[in-house]
Amino acid sequence: MSKPLVLITGASNGIGASTAILAAQNGYDVAFTYLQDKKSAEKIAEQIKTLGADALIIQADVAIEADILKIFDAIDKKFNRLDALVNNAGILRQKLFSETDYNELQKLFAVNVIGSFICAREAIKRMAKSKGGSGGSIVNVSSIASRLGSPFEYIDYAATKGAIDSFTIGLAKEVADEGIRVNAVRPGIINTELHAKGGEPGRIERIAPSVPMKRAGEPIEVAQAILWLMSDQSSFTTGHLLDIGGGR
């Protein structure tokens, strides 16, 4: 009997990488995407294979529909199945809203929102019972920023995650009868490279004291929640937004 297959977008580091490795440890074959860091992606794939799972790495920009279609075409050719999708790929720029740039906003929404939408659309085509699928699970990576609004940090990023929250709730209801569950995790401040890439390498040290638990979370702590939402252990959970923020 073949292993279930999960597709994780943006998994060459951070939460995506931890989720990929944990999925392999829990009996999944893993397909995942990376944008630029091929060397890190290959290292993750090697770790997955040492755990006895199959791995497929795909270079793709989820802001481009053709790239997303390429992802699913590669999965169809190698596995011809899909059991779970983790919409993890995301970007941010830390700046005041009054300083936001139109082109940056377009890219932000293209990656964080539209990319997740199109990935989910393609996953549903393969999972839905009415289309010959056997059901599945979609887990969107949102953010506590969607609830906090993140003033003086990145209101635009928070807004993209607010869109993901609404999408999660609505889609869960629309595809429930197709055997597909849709949930989201909402991480708080997590110890990943996202903050440095967003423009403030020291953001974790600045924000951590304001967290009730007085620390940043680790990627594995988010990955464990994602795996639970993917699994049959959460078989009656859909449309749920799970906060992982140390009490924020």
C-alpha positions as CSV (number, residue, x, y, z in Angstrom):
1,M,0.0,0.0,0.0
2,S,1.4,3.4,-1.0
3,K,2.1,6.1,1.6
4,P,-0.1,9.2,1.6
5,L,1.4,12.2,-0.2
6,V,1.6,15.7,1.1
7,L,2.6,18.8,-0.9
8,I,4.2,21.6,1.0
9,T,4.9,25.0,-0.6
10,G,8.0,26.9,0.4
11,A,9.8,24.1,2.4
12,S,13.5,24.7,2.0
13,N,13.7,26.2,5.5
14,G,11.7,27.3,8.5
15,I,8.2,26.0,9.2
16,G,7.9,24.3,5.8
17,A,11.2,22.4,6.2
18,S,10.2,21.2,9.7
19,T,6.8,20.1,8.4
20,A,8.4,18.2,5.5
21,I,10.7,16.2,7.8
22,L,8.0,15.6,10.4
23,A,5.6,14.4,7.7
24,A,8.2,11.9,6.5
25,Q,8.6,10.7,10.1
26,N,4.9,10.2,10.3
27,G,4.6,8.0,7.2
28,Y,4.1,10.5,4.4
29,D,5.8,10.8,1.0
30,V,6.6,14.5,0.5
31,A,6.6,16.8,-2.5
32,F,7.7,20.3,-1.7
33,T,8.6,23.5,-3.5
34,Y,11.4,26.0,-3.1
35,L,12.0,29.4,-4.8
36,Q,15.8,29.9,-4.8
37,D,17.6,27.9,-2.2
38,K,18.2,24.7,-4.1
39,K,21.0,23.5,-1.9
40,S,18.8,23.7,1.2
41,A,15.9,22.0,-0.6
42,E,18.2,19.1,-1.6
43,K,19.3,18.7,2.0
44,I,15.7,18.4,3.1
45,A,15.0,15.9,0.4
46,E,18.0,13.8,1.6
47,Q,16.7,13.8,5.1
48,I,13.2,12.7,3.9
49,K,14.7,9.8,2.0
50,T,16.8,8.7,5.0
51,L,13.5,8.4,6.8
52,G,12.3,5.9,4.2
53,A,10.0,8.3,2.4
54,D,10.0,9.4,-1.2
55,A,10.7,13.1,-1.9
56,L,10.0,15.3,-4.9
57,I,11.5,18.8,-5.0
58,I,10.1,21.4,-7.4
59,Q,11.4,24.9,-8.1
60,A,8.4,27.2,-8.3
61,D,7.2,30.7,-7.7
62,V,3.6,30.4,-6.3
63,A,3.0,34.0,-7.5
64,I,2.9,32.5,-11.1
65,E,0.0,30.3,-12.1
66,A,2.1,28.4,-14.7
67,D,4.5,27.5,-12.0
68,I,1.7,26.1,-9.8
69,L,0.4,24.1,-12.7
70,K,3.9,22.7,-13.2
71,I,4.0,21.6,-9.5
72,F,0.8,19.6,-9.9
73,D,1.8,18.2,-13.2
74,A,5.0,16.9,-11.6
75,I,3.1,15.3,-8.8
76,D,0.6,13.7,-11.2
77,K,3.5,12.2,-13.2
78,K,5.5,10.8,-10.2
79,F,2.7,9.9,-7.7
80,N,-0.7,10.3,-9.4
81,R,-2.2,11.1,-6.0
82,L,-2.4,13.8,-3.4
83,D,-3.7,13.4,0.1
84,A,-2.7,16.7,1.8
85,L,-1.6,20.2,0.9
86,V,0.2,22.7,3.2
87,N,0.0,26.2,1.8
88,N,3.1,27.5,3.6
89,A,4.9,29.8,1.1
90,G,4.8,33.4,2.1
91,I,6.7,36.7,2.1
92,L,6.6,40.0,4.0
93,R,8.2,43.4,4.1
94,Q,8.4,45.3,7.4
95,K,7.5,48.9,7.0
96,L,4.8,51.5,7.8
97,F,1.7,51.2,5.7
98,S,2.2,54.8,4.4
99,E,5.5,53.6,2.9
100,T,4.1,50.6,1.0
101,D,4.8,50.3,-2.7
102,Y,2.2,49.3,-5.3
103,N,4.4,46.6,-6.9
104,E,5.3,45.2,-3.5
105,L,1.7,44.9,-2.6
106,Q,0.9,43.1,-5.8
107,K,3.7,40.6,-5.2
108,L,2.7,40.2,-1.5
109,F,-0.9,39.3,-2.4
110,A,0.1,37.2,-5.4
111,V,2.3,35.0,-3.1
112,N,0.4,35.0,0.2
113,V,-3.2,34.9,-1.1
114,I,-3.6,34.1,-4.8
115,G,-0.8,31.5,-4.7
116,S,-2.6,29.7,-1.9
117,F,-5.9,29.9,-3.6
118,I,-4.6,28.4,-6.9
119,C,-2.8,25.6,-5.0
120,A,-5.9,24.8,-3.1
121,R,-8.0,24.8,-6.4
122,E,-5.6,22.3,-8.0
123,A,-5.5,20.1,-4.9
124,I,-9.3,20.0,-4.8
125,K,-9.4,18.8,-8.4
126,R,-7.4,15.8,-7.3
127,M,-8.9,15.2,-3.8
128,A,-12.6,15.7,-4.3
129,K,-14.7,12.6,-4.3
130,S,-16.9,13.9,-7.1
131,K,-13.8,14.0,-9.3
132,G,-12.6,10.5,-8.5
133,G,-10.4,11.5,-5.5
134,S,-10.6,10.0,-2.0
135,G,-10.7,13.2,0.0
136,G,-7.9,14.9,1.8
137,S,-6.7,17.7,4.0
138,I,-5.6,21.3,3.3
139,V,-3.7,23.3,5.9
140,N,-3.2,26.9,5.3
141,V,-0.4,28.8,7.2
142,S,-1.9,32.0,8.3
143,S,-0.6,34.2,11.1
144,I,-1.7,35.8,14.4
145,A,-1.0,39.0,12.5
146,S,-4.4,38.5,10.9
147,R,-6.1,38.9,14.4
148,L,-3.7,41.6,15.7
149,G,-3.6,43.8,12.6
150,S,0.2,44.3,13.2
151,P,0.2,48.1,13.3
152,F,3.7,49.6,12.9
153,E,4.9,46.2,11.7
154,Y,3.3,45.0,8.5
155,I,-0.4,45.8,8.1
156,D,-0.4,44.6,4.5
157,Y,1.0,41.2,5.5
158,A,-1.6,41.0,8.2
159,A,-4.3,41.7,5.6
160,T,-3.1,38.9,3.4
161,K,-3.4,36.5,6.3
162,G,-6.9,37.9,7.1
163,A,-7.8,36.8,3.6
164,I,-6.4,33.3,4.2
165,D,-8.5,33.1,7.4
166,S,-11.7,33.9,5.5
167,F,-10.7,31.6,2.7
168,T,-10.2,28.7,5.2
169,I,-13.6,29.1,6.8
170,G,-15.5,29.4,3.5
171,L,-13.7,26.7,1.6
172,A,-14.0,24.2,4.5
173,K,-17.8,24.4,4.2
174,E,-17.8,24.3,0.4
175,V,-15.7,21.1,0.2
176,A,-16.7,19.3,3.4
177,D,-19.0,16.9,1.5
178,E,-16.2,16.1,-0.9
179,G,-14.2,14.5,1.9
180,I,-11.8,17.4,2.2
181,R,-11.0,19.2,5.4
182,V,-9.6,22.7,5.4
183,N,-7.9,24.3,8.4
184,A,-5.3,26.9,9.2
185,V,-2.5,27.4,11.7
186,R,-1.8,31.0,12.9
187,P,1.7,31.2,14.2
188,G,2.9,34.1,16.3
189,I,6.6,35.1,16.5
190,I,8.5,32.0,15.3
191,N,12.3,31.6,15.1
192,T,12.7,31.5,11.3
193,E,14.5,33.5,8.6
194,L,11.3,35.2,7.6
195,H,12.0,38.2,9.8
196,A,15.5,38.8,8.4
197,K,14.2,38.4,4.9
198,G,11.5,41.0,5.8
199,G,14.0,43.6,6.8
200,E,14.6,43.2,10.6
201,P,17.0,40.5,11.6
202,G,16.6,41.3,15.3
203,R,12.8,41.3,15.3
204,I,12.5,38.1,17.4
205,E,14.6,39.6,20.2
206,R,12.5,42.7,20.1
207,I,9.1,41.0,20.1
208,A,9.7,38.0,22.3
209,P,9.4,39.8,25.7
210,S,5.9,40.9,24.8
211,V,4.8,37.2,24.3
212,P,3.2,35.9,27.5
213,M,5.4,32.8,27.4
214,K,8.4,35.2,27.0
215,R,9.9,33.5,24.0
216,A,9.6,32.9,20.3
217,G,8.2,29.6,19.0
218,E,10.2,27.1,17.1
219,P,9.3,25.8,13.6
220,I,8.7,22.3,14.9
221,E,6.0,23.5,17.3
222,V,4.1,24.8,14.3
223,A,4.8,21.7,12.2
224,Q,3.4,19.5,15.0
225,A,0.1,21.4,14.8
226,I,0.1,21.1,11.0
227,L,0.6,17.4,11.1
228,W,-2.2,17.0,13.6
229,L,-4.6,19.0,11.3
230,M,-3.4,16.9,8.3
231,S,-4.0,13.6,10.1
232,D,-7.0,11.5,10.9
233,Q,-6.6,12.5,14.6
234,S,-8.4,15.7,13.6
235,S,-11.0,13.9,11.5
236,F,-13.9,16.0,12.7
237,T,-12.1,19.3,12.6
238,T,-12.6,21.6,9.6
239,G,-12.8,25.4,9.2
240,H,-10.7,25.9,12.3
241,L,-8.0,28.6,12.9
242,L,-5.4,27.2,15.4
243,D,-3.4,29.9,17.1
244,I,0.2,29.0,18.0
245,G,1.4,32.2,19.5
246,G,2.6,31.6,23.1
247,G,-0.5,33.3,24.5
248,R,-0.6,36.4,22.2
